[in-house]
Amino acid sequence: MSMHVIYGGTFDPVHHGHLRLAIELCDRLGVANVSLVPCHIPPHRGDTGASAGQRLTLLELAIRDEASLRIDDRELRRAGASYTADTLRQLRAELGPDEPLVMVVGTDAFASFDRWREWDMIPELAHIVVVQRPGPALDPDGQPAKLLAERKVSDPARLRESPAGLVLALDAPLLDISATGIRDRIAQGRSPRYLIPDGVWAEIRRQGLYGACPDGNF
Ligand code: ATP
């Protein structure tokens, strides 16, 4: 039975931390591919980033030569805000009731999981893989910690045994790269080279994104 793995984010811009983790997920979960799902940027993030179309173009350039990475742009095509529960419900309808569906989140995102819309529906629709990122530990009394304690598995093979409902805490090695750091660096006229794919950097400069100077040095 195949297993569908989605990895969502703002990807503003996509960087080698995201891409390396996606490859690592293929290895660790034993799947042939992972789908990157760019989301609408919530209004509170301000307007310093790239547009949805620009983020999608950068993602396409980033994965162009990598057969194991896919892009699922359904959240960008949907009018208005993206809610993960809606995305998972749509995917569940497409995959049928039995295929394991896996959603990947960082510990930073998982820590505020109980503030996501219809969060308690999510484990009914998918398994959750929580990837350890530096930052504060989960509040032991909070709902995310409770969910983890109740549904935790440590063997990735367990995810194939049911369509949804388990939480796997994955200790994958992470590159210390953030999109915020890249945006700041570009805005200051410093090079983000080797943090993002060269093709992504070339496009950022071509379009003058994040304050990049189109004529600047590579
Ligand atoms: P920002 O700095 O703008 O918040 P980000 O670099 O954290 O962006 P997002 O697009 O917000 O990236 O993150 C998408 C997903 O990727 C999240 O689940 C996040 O935990 C994860 N992620 C972010 N950076 C890394 C990294 N360096 N390695 C692995 N995963 C990462």
Residues whose N, C-alpha, C, O or C-beta is under 5 A from the ligand:
A	BS01	ATP	G8 G9 T10 F11 D12 G17 H18 L21 V104 V105 G106 A109 L174 L175 D176 I177 S178 A179 T180
